[in-house]
């Protein structure tokens, strides 16, 4: 199979029609699959226990017919769609769930899943909102509790050795992705913005070692590949959370730009920062990695997050910042006025456009994005 | 900004003075006379706040309030100040400011208004923010937004999901670090442990009186009308004049007992008793008079007071796993015992306990936009109440912003629900 063919196969792994396949195959081997809904679950713990952690994606529904009995409309639409999928029994390839207190709403989703869906495990982890040493210690304790919960329900064990090995596999994945993201600094990157999202989300549904085995041999090819882009400029960065529809990125790119970098929890925030596998206490090392990686807006470190975004904008020679907040993702909505003010001070053009979870309102979005691109006044075709 | 803030405080002082004058000149025998004491305390608190501001004293905002007072900070209104904006034009003016500033419109208004009070200059920009997710994440986001907006030093006190030994140590350790941080960053403040112990003593006494009133309120017909039921005072150790607040609490307790004996203020005919959750309708006091006329007694629960009152353990001074806690551990416990935290079952258990203990006939479960703690807990909560034989009605209202509020609709919904609860109550009586 040619490299391009292999690449396309990898990129298509997280498409709507394919994303469940790795989990289904895993289950067929008699092994367990755990669904997660955010990037704060230390997946290495699950991997070390022989479980496949899978990010729940592509669960958008045109009509919500069941979940609104449990969730009101004006709350996180991704969570509502996850619940809808569960109530409609669309996710039989998931055996259990690990939730975090990513926000108050995710705790309540855990409550409802636990009491209504009644999976064998709906474990709630506490993820501190700060990075102090007590917070790292506390998350280390939470990692222990997660291991205990897995043991209690399925009799699975998580040894420190297995955890260290898992951290190595995950680090390998992060290194590969980091190298690829470096190539986004080029005028013509190896992948379009939409393809990058396809790749990062594929890493969230496939066993990490399998993903690494498929990606690593393609690195040489990718270093030379020129993405099929239509526009080299303006170079934009897209920022959002729970964005798993690559159509949103394609929309920005087809409207007349290159998405040259992302600030997504399904993108760069997912893989940035390695775990110190040489640390004596591997659980503490994992805790430190998850708390210190580029923070989602739920972390009480907006100044650091904003400084990092501005740094990315400088490093990747970005012309404009596009924020696509998922409607009713309140942590981000609270941060937005502060972020926009900081970007204005730094003379970085920026726009924020609320989006739904499902890919919709594309005409309106295209008009607004088109206006923004025009306002930037920089254009270069590929 | 300082001029605007001073004007705001002066206007508030004038409002308090007018209210006190009106009550003194024309007392309403149907209302609790002890209310005057509360209004006088609020007046003096505002005057003191203005004086502190003029004198350049350091202000802090956020939780835990007792610790901030024990550090020597002055403080501004918090939720009280936000709730006051619901009166008059504030409930529309701040909604306009919110939209203009790009803040989340569907966030809980009781929290987001704080940002507008500070960024609009109606409250002082504090010298320090203590950011704590003890109640809900929006209170953290608003504090964080204000700190970032004003470039003010802040410290984050993070709370875990459970009330256990790990969290006790976790939170207490963070409070210790916070003290060190504040002393290094803010001039003119220093941690005074004796002061903290003294303030905790006030809250302990508050809890004792609150429990007495709580027990008293179990009587039928209800000794307290719906409007007065909304007037419960929050724990007072963090307030400026805690001693006076205690005097007010004692006076209120004694007056309630006395009035009950004389048959004053007692609900003439208690048709049903309802638990009212989350938030009141701060911009429409007339609804409470209407409820009283319908024969409805209310027990209002905001969330944390089952533990703050020590009803389910965890009050100041209570032992913890057989040992006495240090003052900072006491603070840690009071924070993480807030049942808005962690799994929803904690909130269901606390509110369910009060519903049963107070013998309510139904629950008005307020669906306040943006209250993520409660909105999507409605179904599990309702299921638990149904199991306990209690009808539950969701009522969508906001605490401060009155846009979209329709009294006629609210009355219609409540009327139907009152009938359901009343029928159910009669059925129970017949079965018994």
Interface residues (C-beta under 8 A of the other chain):
Chain A: X69 X70 X71 X72 X74 X75 X101 X103 X104 X105 X107 X108 X109 X110 X111 X112 X115 X116 X124 X126 X128 X129 X130 X132 X134 X135 X137 X138 X141 X298 X300 X302 X303 X328 X330 X331 X333 X334 X335 X336 X337 X338 X340 X341 X352
Chain B: X101 X102 X103 X104 X106 X107 X131 X133 X136 X137 X138 X140 X141 X142 X144 X145 X148 X149 X154 X156 X158 X160 X161 X162 X166 X170 X173 X174 X177 X342 X343 X344 X345 X367 X369 X370 X372 X373 X375 X376 X377 X378 X379 X380 X383
